[in-house]
Amino acid sequence: MVILLALLSTPANSQADRFEYCGSNPCIEPVRTSCEEMMEMYEFQGSCCSLEIIPATRGCRITVSFGNCFWFPWCGECDDEERDRTSCNRVFETEANERPCPVADFDPVKLQKAENFTRPSCSPTMSPTMLSERENVGSGSTSQNTQINLVGAATVLVVLVAGAMVGA
């Protein structure tokens, strides 16, 4: 029973750490890593990801003028230090609807889909979810991780009951 209670009380974590909703304004996220490094280290996905070099800091400004943009490590996980530096595993979404997506210095989604782009040979260990927190709030939907926890808890319960029956 203790195992069952522990499984049921485990919080369901989405793979994306945070959802950033910018409302009717574009999302603008400056990061302390260069745009070139960002495209080498992270896979970008979404409808509008525009990267602009910030000469003063040698960092990168990511702008989302419609839809969404998110990035996650090609390999490994995004730890706290990396998250502070690059904002990885955060989903940025806006309803600004300023089309087309600004070209700026780089369009990482387009560049990473190009034939001549070399993808790392490793598989990503995590990726963000497209389901926004706004869609989860009050919708009565259950996340996939919660479903997995409940299935795991049910399995443990069945094993415990079966074990008790065999021991009796």
MIDOSE-1310 file (N, C-alpha, C; in nm, 2 decimals, decimal comma, always signed):
residues 168
mvil	+0,08/-0,12/+0,00/+0,00/+0,00/+0,00/+0,09/+0,13/+0,00; +0,20/+0,12/+0,07/+0,29/+0,24/+0,08/+0,34/+0,27/-0,07; +0,38/+0,17/-0,14/+0,42/+0,18/-0,28/+0,31/+0,24/-0,36; +0,19/+0,19/-0,35/+0,08/+0,25/-0,42/+0,06/+0,39/-0,39
lall	+0,06/+0,43/-0,27/+0,04/+0,57/-0,23/+0,15/+0,66/-0,28; +0,28/+0,61/-0,28/+0,39/+0,68/-0,34/+0,37/+0,71/-0,48; +0,33/+0,60/-0,56/+0,31/+0,62/-0,70/+0,20/+0,72/-0,73; +0,09/+0,71/-0,66/-0,02/+0,80/-0,68/+0,01/+0,94/-0,65
stpa	+0,10/+0,97/-0,55/+0,13/+1,10/-0,51/+0,24/+1,16/-0,59; +0,31/+1,09/-0,68/+0,42/+1,14/-0,76/+0,36/+1,24/-0,86; +0,41/+1,36/-0,86/+0,35/+1,46/-0,95/+0,39/+1,43/-1,10; +0,30/+1,46/-1,19/+0,32/+1,44/-1,33/+0,40/+1,56/-1,38
nsqa	+0,51/+1,53/-1,44/+0,60/+1,64/-1,49/+0,59/+1,63/-1,65; +0,56/+1,74/-1,71/+0,57/+1,75/-1,85/+0,72/+1,76/-1,88; +0,75/+1,72/-2,01/+0,89/+1,73/-2,04/+0,94/+1,87/-2,06; +0,85/+1,96/-2,09/+0,89/+2,10/-2,10/+0,89/+2,16/-1,96
drfe	+0,99/+2,23/-1,92/+0,99/+2,28/-1,78/+0,90/+2,40/-1,76; +0,88/+2,48/-1,86/+0,79/+2,60/-1,84/+0,73/+2,64/-1,97; +0,61/+2,70/-1,95/+0,54/+2,75/-2,06/+0,53/+2,90/-2,05; +0,58/+2,97/-2,15/+0,58/+3,12/-2,15/+0,48/+3,17/-2,25
ycgs	+0,37/+3,22/-2,20/+0,27/+3,28/-2,29/+0,29/+3,43/-2,29; +0,30/+3,49/-2,41/+0,33/+3,63/-2,42/+0,21/+3,71/-2,46; +0,09/+3,64/-2,47/-0,03/+3,71/-2,50/-0,03/+3,77/-2,64; -0,07/+3,89/-2,66/-0,07/+3,95/-2,79/+0,06/+4,02/-2,83
npci	+0,16/+4,01/-2,75/+0,29/+4,06/-2,78/+0,38/+3,95/-2,83; +0,48/+3,99/-2,91/+0,58/+3,88/-2,95/+0,66/+3,84/-2,83; +0,71/+3,72/-2,83/+0,80/+3,67/-2,72/+0,94/+3,71/-2,76; +1,01/+3,77/-2,68/+1,15/+3,81/-2,71/+1,23/+3,76/-2,59
epvr	+1,33/+3,66/-2,62/+1,41/+3,60/-2,52/+1,55/+3,61/-2,55; +1,63/+3,70/-2,47/+1,77/+3,71/-2,49/+1,84/+3,59/-2,41; +1,94/+3,53/-2,47/+2,01/+3,42/-2,41/+2,16/+3,45/-2,41; +2,23/+3,40/-2,32/+2,38/+3,42/-2,31/+2,46/+3,33/-2,39
tsce	+2,41/+3,26/-2,49/+2,48/+3,17/-2,58/+2,47/+3,23/-2,72; +2,57/+3,21/-2,80/+2,56/+3,26/-2,94/+2,46/+3,19/-3,02; +2,41/+3,25/-3,12/+2,31/+3,19/-3,21/+2,36/+3,06/-3,27; +2,49/+3,07/-3,32/+2,55/+2,95/-3,38/+2,56/+2,84/-3,28
emme	+2,60/+2,86/-3,16/+2,60/+2,76/-3,06/+2,46/+2,70/-3,03; +2,36/+2,79/-3,02/+2,23/+2,75/-3,00/+2,18/+2,64/-3,10; +2,21/+2,67/-3,23/+2,17/+2,58/-3,33/+2,25/+2,45/-3,33; +2,37/+2,45/-3,28/+2,45/+2,33/-3,27/+2,41/+2,25/-3,15
myef	+2,37/+2,31/-3,05/+2,34/+2,24/-2,92/+2,19/+2,20/-2,91; +2,10/+2,27/-2,98/+1,96/+2,25/-2,95/+1,88/+2,22/-3,08; +1,78/+2,14/-3,07/+1,69/+2,12/-3,18/+1,58/+2,22/-3,16; +1,55/+2,30/-3,26/+1,44/+2,40/-3,26/+1,32/+2,35/-3,33
qgsc	+1,20/+2,37/-3,27/+1,07/+2,33/-3,33/+0,97/+2,45/-3,30; +0,87/+2,45/-3,39/+0,77/+2,55/-3,37/+0,74/+2,62/-3,50; +0,65/+2,72/-3,50/+0,60/+2,79/-3,62/+0,68/+2,92/-3,64; +0,75/+2,97/-3,54/+0,82/+3,10/-3,57/+0,93/+3,11/-3,46
csle	+1,06/+3,08/-3,51/+1,18/+3,09/-3,42/+1,27/+3,18/-3,50; +1,30/+3,30/-3,46/+1,39/+3,39/-3,53/+1,50/+3,42/-3,43; +1,63/+3,40/-3,48/+1,75/+3,42/-3,40/+1,82/+3,54/-3,45; +1,86/+3,63/-3,36/+1,93/+3,75/-3,40/+2,05/+3,76/-3,30
iipa	+2,17/+3,79/-3,36/+2,29/+3,80/-3,29/+2,29/+3,94/-3,21; +2,32/+3,93/-3,08/+2,33/+4,05/-3,00/+2,48/+4,09/-2,99; +2,53/+4,18/-3,07/+2,67/+4,21/-3,07/+2,73/+4,25/-2,93; +2,66/+4,33/-2,85/+2,71/+4,38/-2,72/+2,74/+4,26/-2,63
trgc	+2,66/+4,16/-2,63/+2,68/+4,05/-2,53/+2,73/+3,92/-2,60; +2,74/+3,92/-2,73/+2,77/+3,80/-2,80/+2,67/+3,69/-2,78; +2,56/+3,72/-2,73/+2,45/+3,63/-2,71/+2,35/+3,63/-2,83; +2,23/+3,58/-2,80/+2,14/+3,56/-2,91/+2,00/+3,60/-2,86
ritv	+1,93/+3,67/-2,95/+1,79/+3,71/-2,91/+1,69/+3,62/-3,00; +1,61/+3,55/-2,93/+1,51/+3,47/-3,00/+1,37/+3,54/-2,99; +1,31/+3,56/-3,11/+1,19/+3,62/-3,12/+1,08/+3,53/-3,18; +0,97/+3,53/-3,12/+0,85/+3,45/-3,16/+0,74/+3,55/-3,19
sfgn	+0,71/+3,58/-3,32/+0,61/+3,68/-3,35/+0,47/+3,62/-3,38; +0,46/+3,49/-3,40/+0,33/+3,43/-3,40/+0,35/+3,28/-3,37; +0,25/+3,22/-3,32/+0,26/+3,07/-3,29/+0,35/+3,04/-3,17; +0,44/+2,95/-3,19/+0,53/+2,91/-3,08/+0,67/+2,87/-3,13
cfwf	+0,76/+2,86/-3,03/+0,90/+2,82/-3,06/+0,95/+2,75/-2,93; +1,02/+2,64/-2,94/+1,08/+2,58/-2,83/+1,21/+2,51/-2,88; +1,30/+2,48/-2,79/+1,43/+2,42/-2,82/+1,47/+2,33/-2,70; +1,53/+2,22/-2,74/+1,57/+2,12/-2,64/+1,70/+2,06/-2,68
pwcg	+1,79/+2,01/-2,59/+1,92/+1,96/-2,63/+1,91/+1,84/-2,73; +2,00/+1,85/-2,83/+2,01/+1,73/-2,92/+2,04/+1,61/-2,84; +2,13/+1,62/-2,74/+2,18/+1,51/-2,66/+2,17/+1,55/-2,52; +2,14/+1,46/-2,43/+2,15/+1,49/-2,29/+2,02/+1,56/-2,24
ecdd	+2,04/+1,62/-2,12/+1,93/+1,69/-2,06/+1,96/+1,84/-2,04; +1,87/+1,92/-2,01/+1,88/+2,06/-1,99/+1,88/+2,08/-1,84; +2,00/+2,10/-1,77/+2,01/+2,11/-1,63/+1,98/+2,26/-1,59; +1,98/+2,29/-1,46/+1,94/+2,42/-1,42/+2,04/+2,53/-1,47
eerd	+2,17/+2,51/-1,47/+2,26/+2,61/-1,52/+2,24/+2,63/-1,67; +2,23/+2,53/-1,74/+2,20/+2,54/-1,89/+2,07/+2,61/-1,91; +1,97/+2,58/-1,84/+1,84/+2,65/-1,85/+1,85/+2,80/-1,83; +1,93/+2,84/-1,73/+1,94/+2,98/-1,70/+2,02/+3,05/-1,81
rtsc	+2,11/+2,98/-1,88/+2,19/+3,04/-1,98/+2,12/+3,04/-2,12; +2,04/+2,94/-2,15/+1,98/+2,92/-2,28/+1,83/+2,92/-2,29; +1,76/+2,91/-2,18/+1,62/+2,90/-2,17/+1,57/+2,77/-2,24; +1,65/+2,67/-2,24/+1,61/+2,54/-2,31/+1,49/+2,48/-2,23
nrvf	+1,41/+2,40/-2,30/+1,30/+2,33/-2,25/+1,19/+2,42/-2,20; +1,18/+2,54/-2,26/+1,07/+2,63/-2,23/+0,99/+2,65/-2,36; +0,86/+2,65/-2,36/+0,78/+2,67/-2,47/+0,74/+2,81/-2,47; +0,77/+2,89/-2,58/+0,73/+3,03/-2,59/+0,61/+3,03/-2,69
etea	+0,50/+3,09/-2,65/+0,39/+3,10/-2,74/+0,33/+3,24/-2,73; +0,28/+3,29/-2,85/+0,22/+3,42/-2,86/+0,10/+3,42/-2,95; +0,01/+3,51/-2,94/-0,10/+3,53/-3,03/-0,08/+3,66/-3,11; +0,04/+3,71/-3,11/+0,07/+3,84/-3,17/+0,04/+3,84/-3,32
nerp	+0,05/+3,72/-3,39/+0,02/+3,71/-3,53/+0,08/+3,81/-3,62; +0,21/+3,84/-3,59/+0,29/+3,93/-3,68/+0,36/+3,84/-3,78; +0,30/+3,83/-3,90/+0,35/+3,74/-4,00/+0,41/+3,83/-4,11; +0,51/+3,78/-4,18/+0,58/+3,65/-4,16/+0,67/+3,65/-4,05
cpva	+0,72/+3,54/-4,01/+0,82/+3,53/-3,90/+0,94/+3,61/-3,94; +0,99/+3,70/-3,86/+1,11/+3,78/-3,90/+1,23/+3,70/-3,93; +1,30/+3,74/-4,04/+1,41/+3,66/-4,08/+1,53/+3,68/-3,99; +1,56/+3,80/-3,94/+1,67/+3,83/-3,85/+1,80/+3,76/-3,91
dfdp	+1,89/+3,71/-3,82/+2,01/+3,65/-3,87/+2,00/+3,50/-3,90; +1,91/+3,43/-3,83/+1,89/+3,29/-3,85/+1,75/+3,24/-3,83; +1,70/+3,15/-3,91/+1,58/+3,08/-3,90/+1,62/+2,93/-3,86; +1,63/+2,90/-3,73/+1,69/+2,77/-3,70/+1,60/+2,65/-3,75
vklq	+1,47/+2,66/-3,75/+1,39/+2,55/-3,79/+1,41/+2,52/-3,94; +1,42/+2,62/-4,02/+1,45/+2,61/-4,16/+1,59/+2,55/-4,18; +1,69/+2,61/-4,11/+1,83/+2,57/-4,13/+1,85/+2,42/-4,09; +1,78/+2,38/-3,98/+1,80/+2,24/-3,93/+1,73/+2,14/-4,01
kaen	+1,63/+2,19/-4,10/+1,56/+2,09/-4,19/+1,64/+2,08/-4,32; +1,74/+2,17/-4,34/+1,81/+2,17/-4,47/+1,89/+2,04/-4,49; +1,90/+2,00/-4,61/+1,98/+1,87/-4,65/+2,12/+1,87/-4,60; +2,18/+1,99/-4,60/+2,33/+2,00/-4,57/+2,35/+2,02/-4,42
ftrp	+2,24/+2,02/-4,33/+2,26/+2,04/-4,19/+2,29/+1,90/-4,13; +2,40/+1,90/-4,05/+2,45/+1,77/-3,99/+2,39/+1,76/-3,85; +2,30/+1,67/-3,83/+2,24/+1,64/-3,70/+2,33/+1,56/-3,62; +2,34/+1,58/-3,49/+2,42/+1,49/-3,40/+2,38/+1,35/-3,41
scsp	+2,47/+1,26/-3,39/+2,44/+1,11/-3,40/+2,36/+1,06/-3,29; +2,35/+1,13/-3,17/+2,28/+1,08/-3,06/+2,13/+1,12/-3,07; +2,05/+1,05/-2,99/+1,91/+1,07/-2,99/+1,88/+1,17/-2,87; +1,79/+1,26/-2,88/+1,76/+1,34/-2,76/+1,70/+1,26/-2,65
tmsp	+1,72/+1,30/-2,53/+1,67/+1,22/-2,42/+1,54/+1,29/-2,37; +1,51/+1,40/-2,42/+1,38/+1,47/-2,38/+1,34/+1,57/-2,48; +1,22/+1,60/-2,48/+1,17/+1,71/-2,57/+1,05/+1,77/-2,51; +1,02/+1,89/-2,54/+0,91/+1,96/-2,47/+0,78/+1,91/-2,53
tmls	+0,67/+1,93/-2,46/+0,54/+1,89/-2,50/+0,47/+2,01/-2,57; +0,39/+1,98/-2,66/+0,31/+2,09/-2,73/+0,19/+2,14/-2,66; +0,15/+2,06/-2,56/+0,02/+2,09/-2,48/+0,05/+2,20/-2,39; -0,01/+2,31/-2,40/+0,02/+2,43/-2,31/-0,06/+2,41/-2,18
eren	+0,00/+2,48/-2,08/-0,06/+2,48/-1,95/-0,21/+2,54/-1,95; -0,23/+2,64/-2,04/-0,36/+2,69/-2,05/-0,46/+2,59/-2,10; -0,42/+2,50/-2,18/-0,51/+2,39/-2,23/-0,54/+2,29/-2,12; -0,44/+2,28/-2,02/-0,46/+2,18/-1,92/-0,55/+2,23/-1,81
vgsg	-0,54/+2,36/-1,78/-0,62/+2,42/-1,67/-0,77/+2,41/-1,69; -0,83/+2,34/-1,60/-0,98/+2,33/-1,60/-1,04/+2,25/-1,72; -0,95/+2,19/-1,80/-1,01/+2,11/-1,91/-1,05/+1,97/-1,87; -1,00/+1,93/-1,76/-1,04/+1,79/-1,72/-0,95/+1,69/-1,79
stsq	-0,85/+1,73/-1,87/-0,77/+1,64/-1,94/-0,66/+1,58/-1,85; -0,62/+1,46/-1,87/-0,52/+1,40/-1,80/-0,39/+1,39/-1,88; -0,28/+1,43/-1,82/-0,15/+1,42/-1,90/-0,11/+1,28/-1,92; -0,03/+1,26/-2,02/+0,02/+1,12/-2,04/+0,10/+1,07/-1,93
ntqi	+0,18/+1,15/-1,86/+0,26/+1,11/-1,75/+0,17/+1,06/-1,63; +0,06/+1,14/-1,61/-0,04/+1,10/-1,50/-0,10/+0,96/-1,54; -0,13/+0,94/-1,67/-0,19/+0,81/-1,71/-0,09/+0,70/-1,68; +0,04/+0,73/-1,71/+0,14/+0,63/-1,69/+0,16/+0,60/-1,54
nlvg	+0,15/+0,70/-1,46/+0,16/+0,68/-1,31/+0,04/+0,60/-1,26; -0,08/+0,62/-1,31/-0,19/+0,55/-1,27/-0,19/+0,41/-1,32; -0,14/+0,38/-1,44/-0,12/+0,24/-1,49/-0,02/+0,17/-1,40; +0,09/+0,24/-1,37/+0,19/+0,18/-1,28/+0,14/+0,15/-1,15
aatv	+0,06/+0,24/-1,09/+0,00/+0,22/-0,96/-0,10/+0,10/-0,96; -0,18/+0,09/-1,07/-0,27/-0,02/-1,08/-0,19/-0,15/-1,09; -0,08/-0,15/-1,16/+0,00/-0,28/-1,18/+0,05/-0,32/-1,04; +0,11/-0,22/-0,97/+0,16/-0,25/-0,83/+0,05/-0,31/-0,74
lvvl	-0,07/-0,25/-0,75/-0,18/-0,30/-0,67/-0,22/-0,44/-0,70; -0,22/-0,47/-0,83/-0,25/-0,61/-0,88/-0,15/-0,70/-0,82; -0,02/-0,67/-0,83/+0,09/-0,75/-0,79/+0,08/-0,77/-0,64; +0,05/-0,67/-0,56/+0,03/-0,68/-0,42/-0,08/-0,77/-0,38
vaga	-0,20/-0,75/-0,44/-0,31/-0,84/-0,42/-0,28/-0,98/-0,45; -0,22/-1,00/-0,57/-0,19/-1,14/-0,61/-0,09/-1,20/-0,51; +0,01/-1,12/-0,46/+0,10/-1,18/-0,36/+0,04/-1,21/-0,23; -0,06/-1,13/-0,19/-0,13/-1,16/-0,07/-0,22/-1,28/-0,08
mvga	-0,27/-1,30/-0,20/-0,36/-1,42/-0,22/-0,27/-1,55/-0,22; -0,15/-1,54/-0,28/-0,06/-1,66/-0,29/-0,01/-1,69/-0,15; +0,02/-1,59/-0,07/+0,07/-1,61/+0,07/-0,04/-1,66/+0,16; -0,17/-1,64/+0,13/-0,28/-1,68/+0,22/-0,31/-1,82/+0,22
